[in-house]
Amino acid sequence: RHPREPRETDDDMMIAVFGANGPTGRILTRQALAEGHQVTAFTRRPSAFPQLPGSLRVLGGDVTDPDAVAAAVDGQDAVVSTLGAPFGRRPVTVYSIGVDHITRAMDLSGVSRFVCVSSTTLSPHPDQEGGHRHNRPVHLPVEVAHQPEYDGLQVGPGHGHQQGHERP
């Protein structure tokens, strides 16, 4: 793995975006490219990803494959997860497996900046076994919030909620 030297400014970062082909991932990728960053868009369907102006690398893969995730993370300055899953009756594991593989790859590559845009399914719910949608549990490895190697990590529910944990 190839850890990057810390930069003096954040003007042109190398950013890996997981879930880049979803609505949030596309918006984030466009914004990062418009600001002059180099973006690696990680998606299961690279042929469906739009051609965008700027320094863009589209990388096909699945977050359940730790080697594919490691290849995307290697050499980056920061990693963003906008992973999503369609609502359905099956248990959702893409968040927990994906974030686990992403943070392990970050550890191996020496990347300390991580942003995870999650879902309101993490919101508190009266049923201890259920999230916000369909009363289905969603498990994220929130223990990463307590690891000192991640800069400014914030974990909490999505839009409209006031709770979370933040490290300076």
CORFEN-V469719 format. One record per residue. N is the residue number from 1. RES is the residue in one letter. SS is DSSP state (hx for helix, st for strand, lp for the rest). Layout:
n = [N	N]
res = [RES	RES]
ss = [SS	SS]
//
This chain:
n = [1	2	3	4	5	6	7	8	9	10	11	12	13	14	15	16	17	18	19	20	21	22	23	24	25	26	27	28	29	30	31	32	33	34	35	36	37	38	39	40	41	42	43	44	45	46	47	48	49	50	51	52	53	54	55	56	57	58	59	60	61	62	63	64	65	66	67	68	69	70	71	72	73	74	75	76	77	78	79	80	81	82	83	84	85	86	87	88	89	90	91	92	93	94	95	96	97	98	99	100	101	102	103	104	105	106	107	108	109	110	111	112	113	114	115	116	117	118	119	120	121	122	123	124	125	126	127	128	129	130	131	132	133	134	135	136	137	138	139	140	141	142	143	144	145	146	147	148	149	150	151	152	153	154	155	156	157	158	159	160	161	162	163	164	165	166	167	168]
res = [R	H	P	R	E	P	R	E	T	D	D	D	M	M	I	A	V	F	G	A	N	G	P	T	G	R	I	L	T	R	Q	A	L	A	E	G	H	Q	V	T	A	F	T	R	R	P	S	A	F	P	Q	L	P	G	S	L	R	V	L	G	G	D	V	T	D	P	D	A	V	A	A	A	V	D	G	Q	D	A	V	V	S	T	L	G	A	P	F	G	R	R	P	V	T	V	Y	S	I	G	V	D	H	I	T	R	A	M	D	L	S	G	V	S	R	F	V	C	V	S	S	T	T	L	S	P	H	P	D	Q	E	G	G	H	R	H	N	R	P	V	H	L	P	V	E	V	A	H	Q	P	E	Y	D	G	L	Q	V	G	P	G	H	G	H	Q	Q	G	H	E	R	P]
ss = [lp	lp	lp	lp	lp	lp	lp	lp	lp	lp	lp	lp	lp	st	st	st	st	st	lp	lp	lp	lp	hx	hx	hx	hx	hx	hx	hx	hx	hx	hx	hx	hx	lp	lp	lp	st	st	st	st	st	st	lp	lp	hx	hx	hx	lp	lp	lp	lp	lp	lp	lp	st	st	st	st	st	lp	lp	lp	lp	lp	hx	hx	hx	hx	hx	hx	hx	hx	lp	lp	lp	lp	st	st	st	st	lp	lp	lp	lp	lp	lp	lp	lp	lp	lp	lp	lp	hx	hx	hx	hx	hx	hx	hx	hx	hx	hx	hx	hx	hx	hx	hx	hx	lp	lp	lp	st	st	st	st	lp	lp	lp	hx	hx	hx	lp	lp	lp	lp	lp	lp	lp	lp	lp	lp	lp	lp	lp	lp	lp	lp	lp	lp	lp	hx	hx	hx	hx	hx	lp	lp	lp	lp	lp	lp	lp	st	st	lp	lp	lp	lp	lp	lp	lp	lp	lp	st	st	lp	lp]
//
